[in-house]
Amino acid sequence: MPLPPSLASVPPVVLALLAVAGVAALVPLVYWLTAFGPLARAVKRASWQVLPPAELPPLSIIVCAHNDVAALRRLVPELLAQAYPNDLEIVLVDDRSADDTGFYLQQLTQLFTPHVRLVSIKSTPPGLNPKKYALTLGLKVARYPHRLVTDADCVPASPHWAARMAGGFAAPDGGQAPAQVVLGVGAYEARPTLLNLLVRHETLLTAALYLSAARAGRAYMGVGRNLAYTKDAFTATRGFSSHLRSLGGDDDLFVQDAVRARLPVGVVLHPDGHTTSAPATAWGHFWHQKRRHLGAGRRYRFADQVRAGLLPVSGPLFYGAAGVGAALAPALWPVWAGAWAVRLVGLGAGLLPLGRNLRRPVPFWALPALDPLFCAVYVALGLSVLVAKPSKWK
């Protein structure tokens, strides 16, 4: 078929760049229509759900801490204030702390025995990941078969956090009942900085991807800041044995193993079931966190790598093709600008209602800056992980 007269004089390389940019611009629209839009509506429905207390099982909450006394002074009172209608215990793991963490946790166990229990770790066996080893010991001493895991630097979004997450076992949204693994949302506090906007944008995008996939029966990851599973699930996956020596993966690689074991996975969307963490305040801290997460992602199944990576990868493809194309054919600037507008509309339509319904909004006016910035950081992180593997937790 001959090209239209307006495109007949365009060099083939520019036409190829137009094609790449056009496809990449349409990817967010596809995610909006097939995944993010339905997820946003599901979150809105979940905000009206009422949990029957009789369905909530006895629950163990496990928290691992390494030199986190300041964070624990904020977290533990919130855990003790949880309005949980059944038996609830808190297992606190002091992982080789050199500050006052151990002393503070010992005080708590004396005051709140038997509801608060302490596991103290003086050293980690050579070659094992410290966090996974600490978490394994905490899970080992937990009384109840249903366990809820969070990090020391998190706080529950509400006094009903534990009840909302435990409710995912009985009536998981989009999964089979009863669920053996429950995925929650781990959000970050809002602060008036560019880094914070980027962190919140990336966190919302990640949550949109893994929650929508799980609701469609294709779970591939969760976040250790807000994750629940049964003792049977931990046994069926052999714990963290498949990746015990890897830096990351106590959350996403564990979910990968659970899916391979054909365990039903549920999700909790209600905003009361979220956790909130203090965000990275320095670019170096953010870089370290994301390198660790991307390093674990290399061990995903290929289909999950495609599912999780298609939308993020479409960004660098779009900006790379559009940038080079605009330099080679500046007269076509309305086409490049139109493709960018299509991409931003797709992202905004998918993420902005979802963020609003999750009560984790990212301002719409920041999206034109956040999308290219996220793409640049994503490419740089990917290249850095290929060059050198992450090697440190804390």
C-alpha positions, 0 to 999 in steps of 0.5 A: 500500500503506498504511503500518504503524500504527507509521509511519502518523503519521510525517511524510512528510519523516521517511519520506523521511529514513528511506529515504535513511538506509536505502539509504546504510546498505546501501551498505557491505554491497553493497561487502563482498559484491561487492568487499571480501570477495573482495579480502580472500580474494585477498590471503590467497591471494597471501600464499602465492604464490611467484614464479619468478625467471625470469619477472622482467624487467630493471627500472628504479626511478625516484624523484623528489626535491625537497629530500628528502635526509633521506627519501632517506637512508632510502629509497636503502639499502632500494632497494640492498638489494632481492633482485632476481634480474635486472638492476636500476637506480635512476634518481634525479631531483633536482628543483630541490633547494636542500638537500643532495639533489643532493650526496647523490645525486652521491655515490651515483652515484659509489659505485654506477655503473652501478646508480644514475643521476642526473638533475638538473633546475635549472628547470621549463619555464613552465606544466608540472607540476614532478613530472610533468616530473621523472618524464618525464625520469627515465623517458626515461633509464631503460634497461629497458622495465619501470619501477617508480615510487615517491616519495622519502618511501616505503620498501619493505615488504620486500627483495622489493618490486621482485620482487613488483611486477615479478611483476605484469607476468608474472602480474597478479592479475585482469588479462590477461597480460602487464600493461602497468600494475601497481597496488600498495599505498602504505600509511602508518606507524601512529602513536598519533594521531587524524589517523594513524587517519584517514589509515590508514582513508582509505588502506585504503578507497581501496586497497579501492576501486581494487584491487577495481575493477582485479581486476574489469577496471575499473581507474580509478586507482593511487598514485604511491607504488607504481606500475609500467608499461612503456615501451610503456604510457607511449608509448601514453598519450603520457605525461602529455601529457593532464594535464601542466599539472594539479597531480595525476594522475601516477598516477590520471590516467595509469591513466585514460589507460591504460584508455582505450588498452585496456592490461591492468592488473594488481594486486599484493596480496602484503604484501611488495609494499607501500611505506610512507610517513611519514604527515601529522603536521599536519592542514594537510599532510593537507588539502593532500594530499587536496585535490590528490587530489580535484582530479584525481578531477574528471577521471575518467570519469563511470562511475569517479566513480560507482564510486569515489565511491558508498561515500564519498558514502553516508556524508555522505548517511547521517549527514545524513539520520539526523542531521536525522531523529533531530532531527525524530523522536527517538522513532524512535531505535532505527531510527536506531541500527539503521541506523547499526549496519548501516552499521558492520557492513558497513564492518567486515566489508569493511575489517577482514579486508582490513586484517588480510590486507594487514598494514595493520589499522585497529582495530575500536574506532575505526570508529564515530568514524572513519566520521563523521569521514571523512565530515565531512572528505570533504564539507569537502574536496569543497567546498573543491576546488569553491571553489578548485583546488589549485595547488601540488605542493611 
